[in-house]
């Protein structure tokens, strides 16, 4: 049975290739004349095909965007910050690390010497924790 399917598949493939070769060898003027004989407007047909292709492309891009958005949202849910100490404790421990408490290997750049906002500090805390720079006996995420 599989042999029959294989033979039939090869025959269909050969037939499709022959038809394609025939169409590719046909001059454009003859194809346009055949369209006109069938009452088909080539420009309208091309516009419909282009529109359909663009719609498929938009749908594929939308699907990729939706998947990326879902992946991002799942990652942010998983990466929800573990419980943090009070802001003053975070500020004190982060400044210790910045001043050389991490063996002098940590360097940070601050904008125009401005102090960190609370949101910046929380973000810095999460980043330092993720890097494993806090030895507080808790596992780092």
C-alpha positions as YAML, in Angstrom:
chain: A
units: angstrom
residues:
- id: 1
  name: UNK
  ca: [0.00, 0.00, 0.00]
- id: 2
  name: UNK
  ca: [2.80, 2.42, 0.87]
- id: 3
  name: UNK
  ca: [4.52, 1.62, -2.41]
- id: 4
  name: UNK
  ca: [1.35, 2.62, -4.30]
- id: 5
  name: UNK
  ca: [1.13, 5.88, -2.36]
- id: 6
  name: UNK
  ca: [4.79, 6.55, -3.09]
- id: 7
  name: UNK
  ca: [4.33, 5.91, -6.82]
- id: 8
  name: UNK
  ca: [1.20, 8.06, -6.91]
- id: 9
  name: UNK
  ca: [2.99, 10.81, -4.99]
- id: 10
  name: UNK
  ca: [5.88, 10.78, -7.43]
- id: 11
  name: UNK
  ca: [3.48, 10.93, -10.37]
- id: 12
  name: UNK
  ca: [1.59, 13.88, -8.84]
- id: 13
  name: UNK
  ca: [4.85, 15.65, -8.14]
- id: 14
  name: UNK
  ca: [6.01, 15.11, -11.73]
- id: 15
  name: UNK
  ca: [2.64, 16.34, -13.05]
- id: 16
  name: UNK
  ca: [2.75, 19.45, -10.85]
- id: 17
  name: UNK
  ca: [6.29, 20.19, -12.01]
- id: 18
  name: UNK
  ca: [5.27, 19.79, -15.66]
- id: 19
  name: UNK
  ca: [2.33, 22.17, -15.19]
- id: 20
  name: UNK
  ca: [4.57, 24.68, -13.44]
- id: 21
  name: UNK
  ca: [7.17, 24.46, -16.20]
- id: 22
  name: UNK
  ca: [4.42, 25.00, -18.77]
- id: 23
  name: UNK
  ca: [3.06, 28.07, -16.96]
- id: 24
  name: UNK
  ca: [6.54, 29.53, -16.49]
- id: 25
  name: UNK
  ca: [7.30, 29.03, -20.19]
- id: 26
  name: UNK
  ca: [4.07, 30.76, -21.27]
- id: 27
  name: UNK
  ca: [4.60, 34.39, -22.38]
- id: 28
  name: UNK
  ca: [2.95, 37.08, -20.25]
- id: 29
  name: UNK
  ca: [0.85, 38.31, -23.18]
- id: 30
  name: UNK
  ca: [-0.68, 34.86, -23.64]
- id: 31
  name: UNK
  ca: [-1.51, 34.55, -19.92]
- id: 32
  name: UNK
  ca: [-3.15, 38.00, -19.97]
- id: 33
  name: UNK
  ca: [-5.13, 37.01, -23.07]
- id: 34
  name: UNK
  ca: [-6.37, 33.86, -21.29]
- id: 35
  name: UNK
  ca: [-7.42, 35.96, -18.32]
- id: 36
  name: UNK
  ca: [-9.35, 38.30, -20.65]
- id: 37
  name: UNK
  ca: [-11.04, 35.33, -22.38]
- id: 38
  name: UNK
  ca: [-12.23, 34.09, -18.98]
- id: 39
  name: UNK
  ca: [-13.54, 37.57, -18.08]
- id: 40
  name: UNK
  ca: [-11.00, 38.07, -15.28]
- id: 41
  name: UNK
  ca: [-9.41, 41.44, -14.60]
- id: 42
  name: UNK
  ca: [-5.70, 40.69, -14.00]
- id: 43
  name: UNK
  ca: [-5.13, 43.87, -11.97]
- id: 44
  name: UNK
  ca: [-8.08, 43.13, -9.67]
- id: 45
  name: UNK
  ca: [-6.97, 39.52, -9.29]
- id: 46
  name: UNK
  ca: [-3.43, 40.62, -8.43]
- id: 47
  name: UNK
  ca: [-4.79, 43.15, -5.92]
- id: 48
  name: UNK
  ca: [-6.89, 40.43, -4.24]
- id: 49
  name: UNK
  ca: [-3.91, 38.08, -4.04]
- id: 50
  name: UNK
  ca: [-1.71, 40.86, -2.66]
- id: 51
  name: UNK
  ca: [-4.35, 41.79, -0.11]
- id: 52
  name: UNK
  ca: [-4.74, 38.16, 0.96]
- id: 53
  name: UNK
  ca: [-0.96, 37.74, 1.29]
- id: 54
  name: UNK
  ca: [-0.67, 40.93, 3.36]
- id: 55
  name: UNK
  ca: [-3.55, 39.79, 5.59]
- id: 56
  name: UNK
  ca: [-1.76, 36.47, 6.20]
- id: 57
  name: UNK
  ca: [1.46, 38.33, 6.95]
- id: 58
  name: UNK
  ca: [-0.32, 40.63, 9.42]
- id: 59
  name: UNK
  ca: [-1.96, 37.64, 11.09]
- id: 60
  name: UNK
  ca: [1.41, 35.87, 11.43]
- id: 61
  name: UNK
  ca: [3.02, 38.99, 12.90]
- id: 62
  name: UNK
  ca: [0.08, 39.45, 15.28]
- id: 63
  name: UNK
  ca: [0.41, 35.81, 16.40]
- id: 64
  name: UNK
  ca: [4.14, 36.30, 17.03]
- id: 65
  name: UNK
  ca: [3.45, 39.50, 18.96]
- id: 66
  name: UNK
  ca: [0.74, 37.82, 21.04]
- id: 67
  name: UNK
  ca: [3.07, 34.91, 21.83]
- id: 68
  name: UNK
  ca: [5.89, 37.28, 22.78]
- id: 69
  name: UNK
  ca: [3.53, 39.31, 24.96]
- id: 70
  name: UNK
  ca: [2.30, 36.17, 26.71]
- id: 71
  name: UNK
  ca: [5.87, 34.95, 27.26]
- id: 72
  name: UNK
  ca: [6.85, 38.34, 28.65]
- id: 73
  name: UNK
  ca: [3.85, 38.47, 30.97]
- id: 74
  name: UNK
  ca: [4.58, 34.96, 32.25]
- id: 75
  name: UNK
  ca: [8.23, 35.88, 32.83]
- id: 76
  name: UNK
  ca: [7.31, 39.01, 34.76]
- id: 77
  name: UNK
  ca: [4.85, 37.04, 36.87]
- id: 78
  name: UNK
  ca: [7.51, 34.43, 37.64]
- id: 79
  name: UNK
  ca: [10.13, 37.09, 38.26]
- id: 80
  name: UNK
  ca: [7.97, 38.88, 40.76]
- id: 81
  name: UNK
  ca: [10.32, 40.33, 43.32]
- id: 82
  name: UNK
  ca: [10.72, 38.27, 46.45]
- id: 83
  name: UNK
  ca: [9.92, 40.01, 49.66]
- id: 84
  name: UNK
  ca: [12.24, 42.94, 50.10]
- id: 85
  name: UNK
  ca: [13.48, 44.53, 53.28]
- id: 86
  name: UNK
  ca: [12.41, 48.09, 54.09]
- id: 87
  name: UNK
  ca: [13.68, 50.80, 51.74]
- id: 88
  name: UNK
  ca: [16.25, 52.11, 54.24]
- id: 89
  name: UNK
  ca: [17.73, 48.60, 54.67]
- id: 90
  name: UNK
  ca: [17.85, 48.15, 50.88]
- id: 91
  name: UNK
  ca: [19.53, 51.54, 50.50]
- id: 92
  name: UNK
  ca: [22.10, 50.77, 53.24]
- id: 93
  name: UNK
  ca: [23.00, 47.31, 51.86]
- id: 94
  name: UNK
  ca: [23.12, 48.50, 48.24]
- id: 95
  name: UNK
  ca: [25.39, 51.41, 49.18]
- id: 96
  name: UNK
  ca: [27.66, 48.99, 51.07]
- id: 97
  name: UNK
  ca: [28.07, 46.98, 47.89]
- id: 98
  name: UNK
  ca: [28.60, 50.08, 45.80]
- id: 99
  name: UNK
  ca: [31.29, 51.40, 48.16]
- id: 100
  name: UNK
  ca: [33.34, 48.23, 47.78]
- id: 101
  name: UNK
  ca: [31.56, 45.61, 49.82]
- id: 102
  name: UNK
  ca: [31.53, 43.29, 46.79]
- id: 103
  name: UNK
  ca: [35.30, 43.00, 46.75]
- id: 104
  name: UNK
  ca: [35.67, 46.17, 44.72]
- id: 105
  name: UNK
  ca: [34.30, 44.51, 41.58]
- id: 106
  name: UNK
  ca: [31.01, 46.36, 41.43]
- id: 107
  name: UNK
  ca: [30.64, 49.59, 39.50]
- id: 108
  name: UNK
  ca: [27.46, 51.52, 38.84]
- id: 109
  name: UNK
  ca: [26.74, 54.66, 36.88]
- id: 110
  name: UNK
  ca: [24.29, 57.21, 38.24]
- id: 111
  name: UNK
  ca: [22.64, 59.93, 36.24]
- id: 112
  name: UNK
  ca: [24.11, 63.35, 36.99]
- id: 113
  name: UNK
  ca: [24.90, 62.26, 40.54]
- id: 114
  name: UNK
  ca: [21.21, 62.16, 41.43]
- id: 115
  name: UNK
  ca: [20.10, 59.91, 44.26]
- id: 116
  name: UNK
  ca: [18.21, 56.74, 43.43]
- id: 117
  name: UNK
  ca: [14.44, 56.95, 43.56]
- id: 118
  name: UNK
  ca: [12.57, 54.29, 45.52]
- id: 119
  name: UNK
  ca: [11.62, 52.53, 42.27]
- id: 120
  name: UNK
  ca: [15.24, 52.66, 41.08]
- id: 121
  name: UNK
  ca: [16.40, 51.26, 44.41]
- id: 122
  name: UNK
  ca: [13.91, 48.40, 44.26]
- id: 123
  name: UNK
  ca: [15.00, 47.58, 40.73]
- id: 124
  name: UNK
  ca: [18.68, 47.75, 41.74]
- id: 125
  name: UNK
  ca: [17.94, 45.53, 44.73]
- id: 126
  name: UNK
  ca: [16.28, 42.91, 42.53]
- id: 127
  name: UNK
  ca: [19.19, 43.03, 40.05]
- id: 128
  name: UNK
  ca: [21.83, 42.70, 42.77]
- id: 129
  name: UNK
  ca: [19.89, 39.86, 44.36]
- id: 130
  name: UNK
  ca: [19.61, 38.10, 41.00]
- id: 131
  name: UNK
  ca: [23.37, 38.45, 40.56]
- id: 132
  name: UNK
  ca: [23.83, 36.73, 43.92]
- id: 133
  name: UNK
  ca: [25.59, 39.65, 45.57]
- id: 134
  name: UNK
  ca: [23.54, 39.46, 48.76]
- id: 135
  name: UNK
  ca: [24.49, 36.65, 51.09]
- id: 136
  name: UNK
  ca: [21.37, 36.55, 53.20]
- id: 137
  name: UNK
  ca: [20.90, 32.79, 53.33]
- id: 138
  name: UNK
  ca: [17.95, 32.93, 50.96]
- id: 139
  name: UNK
  ca: [18.08, 31.36, 47.52]
- id: 140
  name: UNK
  ca: [18.43, 33.84, 44.69]
- id: 141
  name: UNK
  ca: [15.77, 33.63, 41.97]
...
